[in-house]
């Protein structure tokens, strides 16, 4: 959500729209009350507030209230609901998976981590959702825009899928997605970088022979893993468990740093 404030003319126009909405809902509203409500909503963009007023006309039964407008304004900020947020949080358990998550998901996951570590999945889910709703409410009360960031997994193919999906869902800009793909593959914006970015733009470019060799090495490694002996598979599982522990520790540290940063604001 963009927190750039409306100018005086826009606030006056919004006050008129609030009066008109109340009238359409069978309610008479004092212009002074409408002006006060418009002032309270001026931190949000005009299209978002007008869309919320339209939703109120169709959905709200009874008198128009500030809470009705604000609820619809805030729900348009791009933050996922608590169930989707929990599902996103749980994908961090797979160290091969690249996860695109919000600050609030990361903070709530850190809050639920002790319960999750104790093996209580149901309790962890409840703790996560309670914390997530609290963090989201705080962010919305402060009119903070949603912030999506990437937690990188080991599987290069899943990185491409996760980042491409995030771009398509408009959670991260296309340009940022291209940079992520380029940086994660440690490839300059040359023939190879263009081949990776082409996954987003649709402009396919063949990778260089060196890059094809690296990709083949990744495939060979995956084949080797599938064909590994039981003993080797156990070693890989131990290595994966250690990597997952490191990843969760990093997420915990990042969440703590984020909380300290917010506390200092």
Secondary structure, 3 states (H helix, E strand, C coil): CCCCCCCHHHHHHHHHHHHHHHHHCCCCCCHHHHHHHHHHCCCCCHHHHHHHHHHHHHHCCCCCCHHHHHHHHHCCCCCCCHHHHHHHHHHHHCCCCCEEEEHHHHHHHHHHHHHHHCCCHHHHHHHHHHHHHHHHHHHHHCCCCCCEEEECCCCHHHHHHHHHHHHHCCCCCHHHHHHHHHHHCCCCCCHHHHHHHHHHHCCCCCCCHHHHHHHHHHHHHHHHHHCCCHHHHHHHHHHHHHHHHHHHHHHHHHHHHHHHHHHCC
